[in-house]
Structure formats: C-alpha cells, structure tokens
C-alpha cells in the first residue's frame, strides 16, 4: 500500500463530523508513525498561526523557530 493510500485511509476513517483539527491530528499521527522526522517537523510548522510565527520573529523568550524544530526532531528520533 502506498503512503498516499495509507494517509487517505487514515483520514477516510474519521467520522463525517470531523473538523480540520481532527483531520490535522490524523495526518500528524500518520506522519509520526510512518514519516521521517523532517516530514513531521515540516508539517508541524504548518500548524503554527501567524501569531505564533510573529512571536518567533520577535521572541519574548530566547527560543528560535529553528531550535524548536530541532527539538521536535530530536524527540521524534528518541521514540
């Protein structure tokens, strides 16, 4: 079975009432279990809002977006 078909099956298994958040969760779950750390991190970044990105552009703390992505990849690799 292709990756595309697995992803389609994961989303197709959701109830018709599923909202975008549930669909995104299903995709994230699929990537976490079947994708590469880079794919997971890249998809995770797309879930950030404009406000989240603005905070990284002008951080209130010492965290930078690249550091957060690297930490996510590290945590994924430790699983």
N, C-alpha and C positions, 0 to 999 in steps of 0.2 A: 504494500500500500504506500502511496506517495505521501510526502509531508503535507502537500496541499489537501489531499483527501482526508488525512488524519485531522487536520485543522478544521476542515469543513464538517467532519463528523462530530468534533467536539462542540462546535457552535450549533450544529443541527440538533444536538441532544438537549439543548436548552429549551425551556418552555416558551411558547409564543409570547408570553408576557414579559420575557427577559428584556431589561433595558440595556443601554450602551455599557453601563458599568459592569453588568453581569457578562456581557459579551467580551468586554476587555479582560475581565478576570479569567474567562475560559481560554482566551488567547495567551494570556500571561502564564497560566497553568501549563498549557501545551508547550510553550517555549521553555519554561523552567524544567520540564521533564524530557523534552526532545530536542531543544535547540542548543546552540552554542552560547557561551557566556556573552559574547559580543552581540548576538541577536537579542538576547534577553535584555541586556543593558540598553541597547538602542530602542527597543520597544518601550521599555520603562521610561526613557527620557521623553518619548512622545506623549506620555500621560501627564507630564508637567503642565501646569497652567501658565498663562502669561505672567501672572503674579509671582509664581514660583521662579520663573526664569529671571524676572526683574530683581528678585532678591539675590540671585546668584551674580547678576551683573553688578549689583551694589550691595554686597553682603553685609548683613547685620552681625554676622559671626565670621569666623575665619575659614569657612568651608567654601570650596570652589567646586563647580559642577564636575570638572574632570576628576577631582578627588572622590566625589560621591559615586560617580560611575565606576571608578576603580575599586572602591569598597564593595559595591554591589557585585562586581565580577569576582572579587576575592571570596565573598560569602557564598556565591553560587558555586565556585570551584571547590569549596570546602564541604559541600553536601555530598 
